[in-house]
């Protein structure tokens, strides 16, 4: 467990940075588009909150919820970059902050997948050891 503890901190750091970046976008957009502003606000707060279940290792249900929420944010971002998309009706630009946010979200998801797979392997080894002891 100690050898992979850094994975939890990388995942927590990635979601924290993505959340902070989302929050930095709120003042620039909320007066022009309340929906987008609220998405950035709620998404940013949720991502910063997600540091807690990640670092405290609350379990795979929390990892799956975090990954799903983050994946939804990525899909919304990708969709809104496409011309004539169903959300905004136009293709948005790709800003440096937007790109960085997506990068940290992808890092969060990849590291969480690694955590889940490593936990699965540890649980399998534990089951094998327990079955031998019986």
Biotite code that builds the C-alpha atoms (Angstrom):
import biotite.structure as struc

atoms = struc.array([
    struc.Atom([0.000, 0.000, 0.000], chain_id="A", res_id=1, res_name="UNK", atom_name="CA", element="C"),
    struc.Atom([2.734, 2.479, 0.925], chain_id="A", res_id=2, res_name="UNK", atom_name="CA", element="C"),
    struc.Atom([4.456, 1.959, -2.391], chain_id="A", res_id=3, res_name="UNK", atom_name="CA", element="C"),
    struc.Atom([1.441, 3.279, -4.284], chain_id="A", res_id=4, res_name="UNK", atom_name="CA", element="C"),
    struc.Atom([0.238, 5.986, -1.905], chain_id="A", res_id=5, res_name="UNK", atom_name="CA", element="C"),
    struc.Atom([1.665, 8.587, -4.269], chain_id="A", res_id=6, res_name="UNK", atom_name="CA", element="C"),
    struc.Atom([-1.046, 7.622, -6.784], chain_id="A", res_id=7, res_name="UNK", atom_name="CA", element="C"),
    struc.Atom([-3.735, 8.940, -4.459], chain_id="A", res_id=8, res_name="UNK", atom_name="CA", element="C"),
    struc.Atom([-1.911, 12.252, -4.090], chain_id="A", res_id=9, res_name="UNK", atom_name="CA", element="C"),
    struc.Atom([-1.395, 12.586, -7.852], chain_id="A", res_id=10, res_name="UNK", atom_name="CA", element="C"),
    struc.Atom([-5.103, 11.952, -8.445], chain_id="A", res_id=11, res_name="UNK", atom_name="CA", element="C"),
    struc.Atom([-6.071, 14.383, -5.671], chain_id="A", res_id=12, res_name="UNK", atom_name="CA", element="C"),
    struc.Atom([-3.685, 17.022, -7.026], chain_id="A", res_id=13, res_name="UNK", atom_name="CA", element="C"),
    struc.Atom([-5.018, 16.636, -10.549], chain_id="A", res_id=14, res_name="UNK", atom_name="CA", element="C"),
    struc.Atom([-8.669, 17.021, -9.530], chain_id="A", res_id=15, res_name="UNK", atom_name="CA", element="C"),
    struc.Atom([-7.776, 19.931, -7.220], chain_id="A", res_id=16, res_name="UNK", atom_name="CA", element="C"),
    struc.Atom([-5.986, 21.808, -10.011], chain_id="A", res_id=17, res_name="UNK", atom_name="CA", element="C"),
    struc.Atom([-8.836, 21.123, -12.465], chain_id="A", res_id=18, res_name="UNK", atom_name="CA", element="C"),
    struc.Atom([-11.305, 22.417, -9.862], chain_id="A", res_id=19, res_name="UNK", atom_name="CA", element="C"),
    struc.Atom([-9.312, 25.588, -9.232], chain_id="A", res_id=20, res_name="UNK", atom_name="CA", element="C"),
    struc.Atom([-9.030, 26.197, -12.975], chain_id="A", res_id=21, res_name="UNK", atom_name="CA", element="C"),
    struc.Atom([-12.802, 25.784, -13.338], chain_id="A", res_id=22, res_name="UNK", atom_name="CA", element="C"),
    struc.Atom([-13.353, 28.287, -10.535], chain_id="A", res_id=23, res_name="UNK", atom_name="CA", element="C"),
    struc.Atom([-11.028, 30.826, -12.163], chain_id="A", res_id=24, res_name="UNK", atom_name="CA", element="C"),
    struc.Atom([-13.311, 30.790, -15.214], chain_id="A", res_id=25, res_name="UNK", atom_name="CA", element="C"),
    struc.Atom([-16.473, 31.661, -13.257], chain_id="A", res_id=26, res_name="UNK", atom_name="CA", element="C"),
    struc.Atom([-15.968, 35.462, -12.985], chain_id="A", res_id=27, res_name="UNK", atom_name="CA", element="C"),
    struc.Atom([-15.245, 35.745, -16.714], chain_id="A", res_id=28, res_name="UNK", atom_name="CA", element="C"),
    struc.Atom([-18.396, 33.978, -17.836], chain_id="A", res_id=29, res_name="UNK", atom_name="CA", element="C"),
    struc.Atom([-21.137, 34.098, -15.194], chain_id="A", res_id=30, res_name="UNK", atom_name="CA", element="C"),
    struc.Atom([-22.420, 37.555, -16.187], chain_id="A", res_id=31, res_name="UNK", atom_name="CA", element="C"),
    struc.Atom([-22.639, 36.539, -19.866], chain_id="A", res_id=32, res_name="UNK", atom_name="CA", element="C"),
    struc.Atom([-23.913, 32.967, -19.449], chain_id="A", res_id=33, res_name="UNK", atom_name="CA", element="C"),
    struc.Atom([-25.347, 31.942, -16.087], chain_id="A", res_id=34, res_name="UNK", atom_name="CA", element="C"),
    struc.Atom([-25.582, 28.272, -17.113], chain_id="A", res_id=35, res_name="UNK", atom_name="CA", element="C"),
    struc.Atom([-21.920, 28.010, -18.029], chain_id="A", res_id=36, res_name="UNK", atom_name="CA", element="C"),
    struc.Atom([-20.942, 29.991, -14.966], chain_id="A", res_id=37, res_name="UNK", atom_name="CA", element="C"),
    struc.Atom([-22.900, 27.651, -12.700], chain_id="A", res_id=38, res_name="UNK", atom_name="CA", element="C"),
    struc.Atom([-21.395, 24.600, -14.437], chain_id="A", res_id=39, res_name="UNK", atom_name="CA", element="C"),
    struc.Atom([-17.897, 25.936, -13.784], chain_id="A", res_id=40, res_name="UNK", atom_name="CA", element="C"),
    struc.Atom([-18.793, 26.854, -10.194], chain_id="A", res_id=41, res_name="UNK", atom_name="CA", element="C"),
    struc.Atom([-20.442, 23.544, -9.276], chain_id="A", res_id=42, res_name="UNK", atom_name="CA", element="C"),
    struc.Atom([-17.889, 21.488, -11.223], chain_id="A", res_id=43, res_name="UNK", atom_name="CA", element="C"),
    struc.Atom([-14.985, 23.330, -9.625], chain_id="A", res_id=44, res_name="UNK", atom_name="CA", element="C"),
    struc.Atom([-16.357, 22.944, -6.103], chain_id="A", res_id=45, res_name="UNK", atom_name="CA", element="C"),
    struc.Atom([-17.081, 19.245, -6.684], chain_id="A", res_id=46, res_name="UNK", atom_name="CA", element="C"),
    struc.Atom([-13.573, 18.643, -8.029], chain_id="A", res_id=47, res_name="UNK", atom_name="CA", element="C"),
    struc.Atom([-11.966, 20.377, -5.066], chain_id="A", res_id=48, res_name="UNK", atom_name="CA", element="C"),
    struc.Atom([-14.195, 18.391, -2.684], chain_id="A", res_id=49, res_name="UNK", atom_name="CA", element="C"),
    struc.Atom([-13.128, 15.183, -4.443], chain_id="A", res_id=50, res_name="UNK", atom_name="CA", element="C"),
    struc.Atom([-9.650, 15.592, -2.975], chain_id="A", res_id=51, res_name="UNK", atom_name="CA", element="C"),
    struc.Atom([-11.065, 14.273, 0.318], chain_id="A", res_id=52, res_name="UNK", atom_name="CA", element="C"),
    struc.Atom([-12.433, 10.893, -0.856], chain_id="A", res_id=53, res_name="UNK", atom_name="CA", element="C"),
    struc.Atom([-9.352, 10.447, -3.026], chain_id="A", res_id=54, res_name="UNK", atom_name="CA", element="C"),
    struc.Atom([-6.733, 11.067, -0.333], chain_id="A", res_id=55, res_name="UNK", atom_name="CA", element="C"),
    struc.Atom([-8.708, 9.308, 2.395], chain_id="A", res_id=56, res_name="UNK", atom_name="CA", element="C"),
    struc.Atom([-9.260, 6.326, 0.057], chain_id="A", res_id=57, res_name="UNK", atom_name="CA", element="C"),
    struc.Atom([-12.995, 6.046, 0.633], chain_id="A", res_id=58, res_name="UNK", atom_name="CA", element="C"),
    struc.Atom([-13.228, 3.232, -1.910], chain_id="A", res_id=59, res_name="UNK", atom_name="CA", element="C"),
    struc.Atom([-13.956, 2.334, -5.471], chain_id="A", res_id=60, res_name="UNK", atom_name="CA", element="C"),
    struc.Atom([-17.556, 3.614, -5.468], chain_id="A", res_id=61, res_name="UNK", atom_name="CA", element="C"),
    struc.Atom([-16.160, 7.086, -4.784], chain_id="A", res_id=62, res_name="UNK", atom_name="CA", element="C"),
    struc.Atom([-13.484, 6.607, -7.456], chain_id="A", res_id=63, res_name="UNK", atom_name="CA", element="C"),
    struc.Atom([-16.145, 5.603, -9.993], chain_id="A", res_id=64, res_name="UNK", atom_name="CA", element="C"),
    struc.Atom([-18.369, 8.575, -9.110], chain_id="A", res_id=65, res_name="UNK", atom_name="CA", element="C"),
    struc.Atom([-15.408, 10.957, -9.405], chain_id="A", res_id=66, res_name="UNK", atom_name="CA", element="C"),
    struc.Atom([-14.328, 9.486, -12.723], chain_id="A", res_id=67, res_name="UNK", atom_name="CA", element="C"),
    struc.Atom([-17.884, 9.600, -14.094], chain_id="A", res_id=68, res_name="UNK", atom_name="CA", element="C"),
    struc.Atom([-18.388, 13.227, -13.089], chain_id="A", res_id=69, res_name="UNK", atom_name="CA", element="C"),
    struc.Atom([-15.042, 14.190, -14.550], chain_id="A", res_id=70, res_name="UNK", atom_name="CA", element="C"),
    struc.Atom([-15.798, 12.284, -17.744], chain_id="A", res_id=71, res_name="UNK", atom_name="CA", element="C"),
    struc.Atom([-19.093, 14.186, -18.058], chain_id="A", res_id=72, res_name="UNK", atom_name="CA", element="C"),
    struc.Atom([-17.191, 17.485, -17.805], chain_id="A", res_id=73, res_name="UNK", atom_name="CA", element="C"),
    struc.Atom([-14.759, 16.313, -20.499], chain_id="A", res_id=74, res_name="UNK", atom_name="CA", element="C"),
    struc.Atom([-17.600, 15.226, -22.804], chain_id="A", res_id=75, res_name="UNK", atom_name="CA", element="C"),
    struc.Atom([-19.336, 18.594, -22.357], chain_id="A", res_id=76, res_name="UNK", atom_name="CA", element="C"),
    struc.Atom([-16.089, 20.410, -23.171], chain_id="A", res_id=77, res_name="UNK", atom_name="CA", element="C"),
    struc.Atom([-15.393, 18.294, -26.265], chain_id="A", res_id=78, res_name="UNK", atom_name="CA", element="C"),
    struc.Atom([-18.989, 18.620, -27.453], chain_id="A", res_id=79, res_name="UNK", atom_name="CA", element="C"),
    struc.Atom([-18.950, 22.400, -27.100], chain_id="A", res_id=80, res_name="UNK", atom_name="CA", element="C"),
    struc.Atom([-15.845, 22.627, -29.289], chain_id="A", res_id=81, res_name="UNK", atom_name="CA", element="C"),
    struc.Atom([-17.751, 21.071, -32.236], chain_id="A", res_id=82, res_name="UNK", atom_name="CA", element="C"),
    struc.Atom([-19.424, 23.531, -34.655], chain_id="A", res_id=83, res_name="UNK", atom_name="CA", element="C"),
    struc.Atom([-23.253, 23.459, -34.553], chain_id="A", res_id=84, res_name="UNK", atom_name="CA", element="C"),
    struc.Atom([-23.216, 21.367, -31.360], chain_id="A", res_id=85, res_name="UNK", atom_name="CA", element="C"),
    struc.Atom([-26.489, 20.744, -29.498], chain_id="A", res_id=86, res_name="UNK", atom_name="CA", element="C"),
    struc.Atom([-25.391, 22.619, -26.358], chain_id="A", res_id=87, res_name="UNK", atom_name="CA", element="C"),
    struc.Atom([-24.233, 26.013, -27.633], chain_id="A", res_id=88, res_name="UNK", atom_name="CA", element="C"),
    struc.Atom([-24.993, 25.798, -31.345], chain_id="A", res_id=89, res_name="UNK", atom_name="CA", element="C"),
    struc.Atom([-21.464, 26.905, -32.213], chain_id="A", res_id=90, res_name="UNK", atom_name="CA", element="C"),
    struc.Atom([-17.941, 25.622, -31.817], chain_id="A", res_id=91, res_name="UNK", atom_name="CA", element="C"),
    struc.Atom([-16.013, 27.127, -28.951], chain_id="A", res_id=92, res_name="UNK", atom_name="CA", element="C"),
    struc.Atom([-12.366, 28.027, -28.961], chain_id="A", res_id=93, res_name="UNK", atom_name="CA", element="C"),
    struc.Atom([-9.679, 26.114, -27.087], chain_id="A", res_id=94, res_name="UNK", atom_name="CA", element="C"),
    struc.Atom([-8.087, 28.371, -24.495], chain_id="A", res_id=95, res_name="UNK", atom_name="CA", element="C"),
    struc.Atom([-4.940, 27.599, -22.547], chain_id="A", res_id=96, res_name="UNK", atom_name="CA", element="C"),
    struc.Atom([-6.927, 27.325, -19.313], chain_id="A", res_id=97, res_name="UNK", atom_name="CA", element="C"),
    struc.Atom([-9.486, 25.082, -20.988], chain_id="A", res_id=98, res_name="UNK", atom_name="CA", element="C"),
    struc.Atom([-6.801, 22.806, -22.369], chain_id="A", res_id=99, res_name="UNK", atom_name="CA", element="C"),
    struc.Atom([-4.981, 22.662, -19.014], chain_id="A", res_id=100, res_name="UNK", atom_name="CA", element="C"),
    struc.Atom([-8.231, 21.859, -17.207], chain_id="A", res_id=101, res_name="UNK", atom_name="CA", element="C"),
    struc.Atom([-8.953, 18.992, -19.576], chain_id="A", res_id=102, res_name="UNK", atom_name="CA", element="C"),
    struc.Atom([-5.392, 17.712, -19.249], chain_id="A", res_id=103, res_name="UNK", atom_name="CA", element="C"),
    struc.Atom([-5.639, 17.550, -15.441], chain_id="A", res_id=104, res_name="UNK", atom_name="CA", element="C"),
    struc.Atom([-9.046, 15.886, -15.708], chain_id="A", res_id=105, res_name="UNK", atom_name="CA", element="C"),
    struc.Atom([-7.622, 13.221, -18.006], chain_id="A", res_id=106, res_name="UNK", atom_name="CA", element="C"),
    struc.Atom([-4.710, 12.694, -15.601], chain_id="A", res_id=107, res_name="UNK", atom_name="CA", element="C"),
    struc.Atom([-7.221, 12.300, -12.756], chain_id="A", res_id=108, res_name="UNK", atom_name="CA", element="C"),
    struc.Atom([-9.161, 9.636, -14.655], chain_id="A", res_id=109, res_name="UNK", atom_name="CA", element="C"),
    struc.Atom([-6.059, 7.706, -15.763], chain_id="A", res_id=110, res_name="UNK", atom_name="CA", element="C"),
    struc.Atom([-4.573, 7.661, -12.257], chain_id="A", res_id=111, res_name="UNK", atom_name="CA", element="C"),
    struc.Atom([-7.910, 6.556, -10.790], chain_id="A", res_id=112, res_name="UNK", atom_name="CA", element="C"),
    struc.Atom([-8.093, 3.703, -13.284], chain_id="A", res_id=113, res_name="UNK", atom_name="CA", element="C"),
    struc.Atom([-4.607, 2.652, -12.168], chain_id="A", res_id=114, res_name="UNK", atom_name="CA", element="C"),
    struc.Atom([-5.700, 2.836, -8.507], chain_id="A", res_id=115, res_name="UNK", atom_name="CA", element="C"),
    struc.Atom([-8.796, 0.709, -9.147], chain_id="A", res_id=116, res_name="UNK", atom_name="CA", element="C"),
    struc.Atom([-6.787, -1.880, -11.094], chain_id="A", res_id=117, res_name="UNK", atom_name="CA", element="C"),
    struc.Atom([-4.088, -2.054, -8.418], chain_id="A", res_id=118, res_name="UNK", atom_name="CA", element="C"),
    struc.Atom([-6.733, -2.402, -5.690], chain_id="A", res_id=119, res_name="UNK", atom_name="CA", element="C"),
    struc.Atom([-8.330, -5.213, -7.678], chain_id="A", res_id=120, res_name="UNK", atom_name="CA", element="C"),
    struc.Atom([-4.976, -7.016, -7.924], chain_id="A", res_id=121, res_name="UNK", atom_name="CA", element="C"),
    struc.Atom([-4.353, -6.600, -4.182], chain_id="A", res_id=122, res_name="UNK", atom_name="CA", element="C"),
    struc.Atom([-7.823, -7.972, -3.414], chain_id="A", res_id=123, res_name="UNK", atom_name="CA", element="C"),
    struc.Atom([-7.256, -10.963, -5.713], chain_id="A", res_id=124, res_name="UNK", atom_name="CA", element="C"),
    struc.Atom([-3.941, -11.751, -4.010], chain_id="A", res_id=125, res_name="UNK", atom_name="CA", element="C"),
    struc.Atom([-5.633, -11.435, -0.608], chain_id="A", res_id=126, res_name="UNK", atom_name="CA", element="C"),
    struc.Atom([-8.403, -13.831, -1.717], chain_id="A", res_id=127, res_name="UNK", atom_name="CA", element="C"),
    struc.Atom([-5.826, -16.350, -2.919], chain_id="A", res_id=128, res_name="UNK", atom_name="CA", element="C"),
    struc.Atom([-3.911, -16.150, 0.356], chain_id="A", res_id=129, res_name="UNK", atom_name="CA", element="C"),
    struc.Atom([-7.133, -16.513, 2.375], chain_id="A", res_id=130, res_name="UNK", atom_name="CA", element="C"),
    struc.Atom([-8.270, -19.515, 0.340], chain_id="A", res_id=131, res_name="UNK", atom_name="CA", element="C"),
    struc.Atom([-4.912, -21.232, 0.930], chain_id="A", res_id=132, res_name="UNK", atom_name="CA", element="C"),
    struc.Atom([-5.172, -20.592, 4.692], chain_id="A", res_id=133, res_name="UNK", atom_name="CA", element="C"),
    struc.Atom([-8.597, -22.262, 4.856], chain_id="A", res_id=134, res_name="UNK", atom_name="CA", element="C"),
])
